[in-house]
Amino acid sequence: ERTRIALPRKPIVLAAVIAIFAAAATAGTFYAARGKGVHDPTSVRSTSHDVEHGSANPDVEITWSPSPDASGYSVSWSAEPESPDKAVDLPGAATGTTGHLRPGTSWFNLRTLGKNGRWTSTLHLGPFLILPDTVVPETSIIAGPKGVGTAVATFEFQSNEKSATLECSLDRASFETCASPKTYSGLTKGKHSFRVRSVDGGGNTDPTPALRTWQVDTRAPATRVTEAPDEFSRDSRFEFTSSERHSTFECKLDGGDYAKCSSPKTYLGLDDGAHRFRVRAVDQAGNADASPASRKWTVD
């Protein structure tokens, strides 16, 4: 009498396949099928990820040693092993590629086109487990007005995650995608606020946007010379003031350029002849007197 052997049902077969895959994955670099063609590359591996461990880094780098008989490669990433199409994605001299993967399990699939015009069987590398990115990025403002500013404000900012996108908001408006530096012009007098936040590739948004508040001052100070040389004089000493406290000053002699100065300002060793002195005040917001104070005199 013959003994009948009961065949395993599909769930049992599936469980066995899963167990084989899991065992292979924990053993290191895993191939579901290895190409046997003479054109197949060798030493196919990942330089950035280990199939034994999950990673939150979505950029998986793959490298291989090309075959001299390869004229091109077709590559793909998939949730399960698959055969790429027969379109050439990379030249035969290629030695690697990078995949930007979503959270979950992914496989790298590679098919080689030989110089004889034939495609080899597909090589599969994986599985790569990409973990969900749960780390929120942080954003910082590195330059911009503080306390007071003019009608034009420029901010520089950054995220601690290089690949994150940035979003800006002026005066509590909706956030919009932006880039550093960001300039706002035509600002009205009064209080303003600037916020910026970063959003990473995993969709995590900085819950505490970087914030900068300041007062816009659009009124320039007035400058007054309080002491100056006589019309004809060897003396070249000037004293001056501003209509706004804590202003700084910029002075100019004859046809020179404006340069920072303080009161009193004295010039020594001037040549005989006519000279002209100008001075303008600059307030804390950066507004400069558009009509500098001026004095003419002759050195004799």
C-alpha positions as CSV (number, residue, x, y, z in Angstrom):
1,E,0.0,0.0,0.0
2,R,1.3,3.4,-1.0
3,T,1.8,6.0,1.7
4,R,0.2,9.3,0.8
5,I,2.1,12.5,1.7
6,A,0.0,15.5,2.5
7,L,1.3,18.6,0.8
8,P,1.6,21.8,2.9
9,R,-1.1,24.4,2.5
10,K,-0.2,27.8,1.1
11,P,-0.1,29.6,4.5
12,I,2.5,27.0,5.7
13,V,4.5,27.4,2.5
14,L,4.4,31.2,2.9
15,A,5.5,31.0,6.5
16,A,8.4,28.9,5.5
17,V,9.4,31.3,2.7
18,I,9.2,34.2,5.2
19,A,11.4,32.3,7.6
20,I,14.0,31.6,4.9
21,F,14.1,35.3,4.0
22,A,14.3,36.4,7.7
23,A,17.2,33.9,8.3
24,A,19.0,35.1,5.2
25,A,18.5,38.7,6.2
26,T,20.1,38.2,9.6
27,A,23.0,36.4,8.0
28,G,24.3,39.5,6.2
29,T,24.1,40.7,2.6
30,F,21.3,38.6,1.0
31,Y,20.6,37.6,-2.6
32,A,17.2,36.2,-3.4
33,A,18.6,35.2,-6.8
34,R,22.1,35.6,-8.1
35,G,22.7,36.3,-11.7
36,K,24.7,33.6,-13.5
37,G,25.6,35.6,-16.7
38,V,29.1,36.4,-17.5
39,H,28.2,40.1,-17.6
40,D,27.0,40.2,-14.0
41,P,28.9,42.6,-11.7
42,T,30.6,41.2,-8.6
43,S,30.9,42.4,-4.9
44,V,27.4,44.0,-5.0
45,R,26.9,45.6,-1.6
46,S,25.7,48.7,0.3
47,T,28.3,51.1,1.6
48,S,25.8,52.9,3.8
49,H,23.4,50.3,5.2
50,D,23.4,46.8,6.8
51,V,20.5,44.5,6.0
52,E,20.9,43.1,9.5
53,H,19.7,46.4,11.1
54,G,17.1,49.0,10.3
55,S,18.0,52.6,9.7
56,A,16.3,56.0,9.6
57,N,18.6,57.1,6.8
58,P,16.5,56.9,3.6
59,D,19.5,57.2,1.3
60,V,20.9,53.8,0.5
61,E,24.1,53.7,-1.4
62,I,24.9,50.6,-3.5
63,T,28.3,49.8,-5.1
64,W,29.6,47.0,-7.3
65,S,32.6,45.9,-9.4
66,P,31.5,46.2,-13.0
67,S,32.2,43.4,-15.6
68,P,34.2,44.4,-18.7
69,D,31.5,42.7,-20.8
70,A,28.7,45.0,-19.4
71,S,27.3,47.7,-21.6
72,G,24.6,48.9,-19.4
73,Y,22.4,48.3,-16.3
74,S,18.7,48.5,-15.5
75,V,18.0,49.1,-11.8
76,S,14.9,49.4,-9.6
77,W,13.8,49.5,-6.0
78,S,10.8,47.6,-4.9
79,A,8.9,46.4,-1.8
80,E,9.5,42.8,-3.0
81,P,12.2,41.4,-5.3
82,E,11.3,42.1,-9.0
83,S,12.9,42.2,-12.4
84,P,13.6,45.7,-13.7
85,D,12.6,46.6,-17.2
86,K,15.0,46.4,-20.1
87,A,15.6,50.2,-20.3
88,V,19.3,51.1,-19.7
89,D,19.4,53.3,-16.5
90,L,23.2,53.3,-16.0
91,P,26.2,52.8,-18.3
92,G,28.3,49.7,-18.2
93,A,31.1,51.6,-16.5
94,A,28.9,52.5,-13.6
95,T,30.0,51.3,-10.2
96,G,27.1,52.2,-8.0
97,T,23.8,54.1,-7.4
98,T,21.8,55.6,-4.6
99,G,18.1,55.0,-3.7
100,H,16.0,57.5,-1.7
101,L,13.6,55.1,0.1
102,R,10.4,55.5,2.0
103,P,10.0,53.9,5.5
104,G,9.4,50.1,5.2
105,T,11.2,47.2,3.5
106,S,12.8,47.7,0.1
107,W,14.9,45.6,-2.3
108,F,17.5,46.6,-4.8
109,N,17.2,44.9,-8.2
110,L,19.9,45.0,-10.9
111,R,19.9,43.5,-14.4
112,T,22.9,43.7,-16.7
113,L,23.0,44.2,-20.5
114,G,26.0,42.5,-22.1
115,K,27.9,43.8,-25.0
116,N,26.4,40.9,-27.0
117,G,23.0,42.6,-26.6
118,R,21.6,40.1,-24.1
119,W,20.2,40.7,-20.7
120,T,21.3,38.5,-17.8
121,S,19.1,37.3,-15.0
122,T,18.2,39.8,-12.2
123,L,20.3,40.2,-9.1
124,H,18.4,41.2,-5.9
125,L,20.0,42.8,-2.8
126,G,18.1,43.2,0.5
127,P,15.9,43.6,2.3
128,F,16.7,47.1,3.5
129,L,14.6,48.2,6.4
130,I,14.0,52.0,6.6
131,L,12.7,53.1,9.9
132,P,10.2,56.1,10.2
133,D,12.0,59.4,10.9
134,T,10.6,60.6,14.2
135,V,13.3,63.2,15.0
136,V,12.1,66.7,14.5
137,P,14.6,69.2,13.0
138,E,15.7,72.4,14.7
139,T,15.9,75.9,13.2
140,S,18.0,78.9,14.1
141,I,18.3,82.5,12.9
142,I,21.9,83.5,12.4
143,A,21.6,87.1,11.1
144,G,18.9,89.7,10.9
145,P,17.6,92.9,12.7
146,K,17.5,92.9,16.5
147,G,15.6,95.5,18.6
148,V,15.2,98.0,15.8
149,G,15.5,98.0,12.0
150,T,14.7,99.9,8.8
151,A,11.9,99.3,6.3
152,V,14.2,96.6,4.7
153,A,15.0,93.5,6.8
154,T,17.2,90.6,5.7
155,F,17.4,87.4,7.7
156,E,19.8,84.4,7.4
157,F,18.8,81.1,9.0
158,Q,19.5,77.4,8.9
159,S,18.3,73.9,9.9
160,N,20.4,71.3,11.7
161,E,19.3,68.8,9.0
162,K,20.9,69.7,5.7
163,S,18.2,68.2,3.5
164,A,15.3,69.9,5.3
165,T,13.2,72.6,3.6
166,L,12.6,75.9,5.3
167,E,9.3,77.9,5.7
168,C,9.1,81.6,6.7
169,S,6.3,83.7,8.2
170,L,6.2,87.5,8.6
171,D,3.9,89.0,11.2
172,R,2.1,85.7,11.9
173,A,1.1,85.1,8.3
174,S,0.9,81.6,6.9
175,F,4.2,79.8,6.5
176,E,5.6,79.7,3.0
177,T,8.6,77.9,1.6
178,C,11.7,80.2,1.6
179,A,15.4,80.1,1.3
180,S,18.2,81.9,3.3
181,P,18.8,84.8,3.0
182,K,15.2,86.2,3.0
183,T,14.6,89.9,2.5
184,Y,11.4,91.9,3.3
185,S,11.1,95.5,2.0
186,G,8.6,98.3,2.4
187,L,8.0,97.4,6.1
188,T,5.8,99.9,8.0
189,K,6.8,101.6,11.1
190,G,6.1,99.7,14.3
191,K,6.6,96.2,15.7
192,H,7.2,93.2,13.4
193,S,8.0,89.5,13.9
194,F,9.7,86.9,11.7
195,R,9.4,83.1,12.2
196,V,11.2,80.3,10.3
197,R,10.8,76.6,10.7
198,S,12.4,73.5,9.0
199,V,10.6,70.5,7.6
200,D,12.6,67.3,7.0
201,G,12.2,64.6,4.5
202,G,10.2,62.5,6.9
203,G,7.6,65.2,7.2
204,N,8.7,66.2,10.7
205,T,8.2,70.0,11.3
206,D,10.1,72.0,13.9
207,P,7.4,72.6,16.6
208,T,9.3,75.7,17.9
209,P,10.1,77.9,15.0
210,A,12.9,80.3,15.4
211,L,11.5,83.8,16.2
212,R,12.9,87.3,15.9
213,T,10.9,90.5,16.8
214,W,12.0,94.1,16.2
215,Q,10.7,97.6,15.8
216,V,10.9,99.3,12.4
217,D,12.1,102.9,12.5
218,T,11.7,104.7,9.2
219,R,12.6,108.2,10.4
220,A,16.2,109.3,9.8
221,P,17.9,111.4,12.5
222,A,19.0,115.0,12.0
223,T,22.6,116.0,12.3
224,R,23.9,119.4,13.6
225,V,27.5,120.7,13.8
226,T,27.9,122.5,17.2
227,E,31.5,123.7,16.8
228,A,33.6,124.3,13.6
229,P,36.6,126.4,12.6
230,D,36.3,130.0,11.5
231,E,36.0,130.8,7.8
232,F,39.8,131.3,7.7
233,S,41.6,129.1,10.3
234,R,44.4,126.7,10.9
235,D,42.1,124.8,13.3
236,S,40.3,121.8,11.8
237,R,38.3,120.6,14.8
238,F,34.5,119.8,14.6
239,E,31.9,118.8,17.2
240,F,28.5,117.5,16.2
241,T,25.3,115.9,17.6
242,S,22.3,113.9,16.5
243,S,18.6,114.4,17.1
244,E,18.4,110.7,18.2
245,R,20.2,109.3,21.2
246,H,22.6,106.4,20.6
247,S,23.3,107.4,17.0
248,T,26.6,106.8,15.3
249,F,28.3,109.2,12.9
250,E,30.0,109.1,9.5
251,C,32.3,111.9,8.4
252,K,33.6,113.0,5.1
253,L,36.4,115.5,4.1
254,D,36.4,117.1,0.7
255,G,35.9,114.5,-2.0
256,G,36.6,111.5,0.2
257,D,34.2,108.7,1.3
258,Y,32.1,108.7,4.4
259,A,33.8,106.8,7.3
260,K,32.8,106.1,10.9
261,C,33.8,108.9,13.2
262,S,33.0,110.4,16.6
263,S,32.7,113.9,18.0
264,P,35.0,115.8,18.2
265,K,36.7,115.1,14.9
266,T,40.0,116.8,14.2
267,Y,42.0,116.8,10.9
268,L,45.8,117.5,11.1
269,G,48.3,118.5,8.5
270,L,45.7,119.8,5.9
271,D,47.0,121.7,2.9
272,D,46.4,125.4,2.6
273,G,43.2,126.2,0.7
274,A,39.5,125.6,0.7
275,H,38.1,122.5,2.4
276,R,34.6,121.1,3.2
277,F,33.5,118.9,6.1
278,R,30.3,116.8,6.1
279,V,28.9,114.6,8.9
280,R,25.7,112.5,9.0
281,A,24.1,110.6,11.9
282,V,23.0,107.0,11.6
283,D,20.4,105.8,14.1
284,Q,20.1,102.3,15.7
285,A,17.8,101.2,13.0
286,G,20.3,102.0,10.3
287,N,18.6,105.1,9.0
288,A,21.1,107.7,7.8
289,D,20.6,111.4,7.7
290,A,19.9,112.2,4.0
291,S,21.0,115.8,4.4
292,P,24.3,115.7,6.2
293,A,25.5,118.7,8.1
294,S,28.2,120.6,6.2
295,R,30.8,123.3,6.9
296,K,33.3,125.0,4.6
297,W,36.5,126.8,5.7
298,T,39.9,127.8,4.4
299,V,43.1,126.6,5.9
300,D,45.6,129.5,6.0
